[in-house]
Amino acid sequence: MSESAPSNQRILVGVSGGIAAYKAVTLVRRLVEAGCEVRVVMTESATRFVAPLTFQAVSGHPVRTTLLDAEAESGMDHIALARWAEQIVIAPASADLMARLAAGMADDLLSTLCLASTAPVQLAPAMNQQMWAHPATQANRDVLLKRGVCLLGPDAGSQACGETGAGRMMEPEAIASAVLADTGAPSRDLAGQRLVVTAGGTREPIDPVRFIANRSSGRMGFALAAEAARRGADVTLIAGPSALPTPAGVTRMDVQTAAEMQAAVEAIETMDLFIGAAAVADYRVADPAGQKLKKQGETMTLELLRNPDILQGVADRAERPFVIGFAAETERLVEHAETKRRAKGMDLICANRVGENLGFDTPDNALLLLWEGGRRDLPKADKTRLAGEVLDTYQQIRQEKHASR
Ligand code: PMT
C-alpha cells in the first residue's frame, strides 16, 4: 500500500454505527494516501462512536451526517454528492444499514446516496456473529449481492462483544486494497518479494497417448500470479498443461508431470512466498508403457506409485518461505483443510468446496482461509478478486507476525 500510485478516484466512504467505526479512520487515511479524494458520510449512530471531526481531519473535507442540513445542501447537495462519487464504500456496514439498503429505504443521508448514485457499492459488514448468521441478515445479504453490491468480509474471530464467529469487520488495510484494486491504481505492496506459484493439474502418462489428469484449468493459480505481479512481486509461475495466456510480468515454466513440477520448484533456491494452487496428482503410473497399449482382457490393472509432495518439500526447507496451500474438498471442508494445513506445515490454507460449479475449471470460486488463530470466509467471487484477497491476507499475517516480534 505504501507505494501505491495516486489513483485520483472520488470515493464516498459511508460509516454506520458500530464499534468498528474507529477502524474506518484508518481506511480513509489509506485511501487518501493512495491519492483518492475521499468524502465521508456518517449515520447518526456512527457519530456516537467517532466524532465527525476525526474523519474531517483525515479526509480533509467536512463530514456530512444529515440529509436535511440546509447549510450543507447549499454547498454540494446530496444529489450532487451522489453524482460525484465514483465508488461508495461503507465500513462498517451494520445489520440495520444492510436491512435498510436491501429494502431500498432512503431515510437518512447515507441510504439516500446509495439510491441516488450509480457508483458501485462495496460493503464491509460488521456485527455480532448471531446477528450476521440470522436468516434476516443473510436474506438481506443475498438481495444486495444479487443487486451487484460487493461484500468485503466479514471476517471471523473474537468480537468486541466477547463472542467468537463470523461478523468482524475486515481489517481496514484489506478493505483499502480491495477498493484500490477496483480503482485500477496499482498498489505495489509486494515489490521486492519473490513468489513461486504452482498452477493447473499434472498429467501422469500411462503410455505415449494416455495420461491420468484432473479438471484443474490453472485459472486460480494464474490469477494469483497475475495479481502478485501487478502488485510488484517477482513471480515465477510453474504451470501444468493450460491454454491460459501468461499473465503480464510473470515468468512461466510449463511442466507436464508432478516430477517435472517438483524439479522446477526445487531449482528455485530462494523465495519469500510459495503458493501451491496446483492440483498435483497424488500418484503416477509405476511403469508407463513405451508404446501405445493394446486392448487385452476385460479388465486392466495399473500399478501406481505415490508422487512426492512438492509443497511439503518447500515447507521442510531450512530457509523456508511463507507457504500457502490449497485444499479442494467435497465434504467436511474445515476439518479436512485444517488437517492438511497442520500436516504439511502451511502458514495459510485456502480451502475450496469443489463441485456445485465452484473450484475446478470455473471463473468463480469461494474460499475459506485458515491460518493459526485466524479464519476468513471469502464468498463466491471471480478468481482475480479472490487472488487479491488471498494476497491481502498474506500481507496481514506477515505484518501481524512482524508486529508481535
Ligand atoms: O485450476 P482451477 O480450475 O482454477 O481450479 C483451482 C483448484 C480447485 C485446482 C485450486 O483452487 C485448488 O484447490 N488446488 C489444490 C487442489 C488439491 O486438492 O490439492 P491437495 O489437497 O491434493 O493438496 C494440498 C496442497 O498440497 C495443494 O496446495 C497442492 O498444490 C499441494 N500438493 C499436493 C500434492 C503433491 N504431490 N504436491 C503438492 O504440492
Residues whose N, C-alpha, C, O or C-beta is under 5 A from the ligand:
A	BS01	PMT	G200 R215 S216 S217 G218 R219 M220 G276 A277 A278 A279 V280 A281 N307 P308 D309 I310 L311 I324 G325 F326 A327 A328 N352 G359 F360 D361 T362
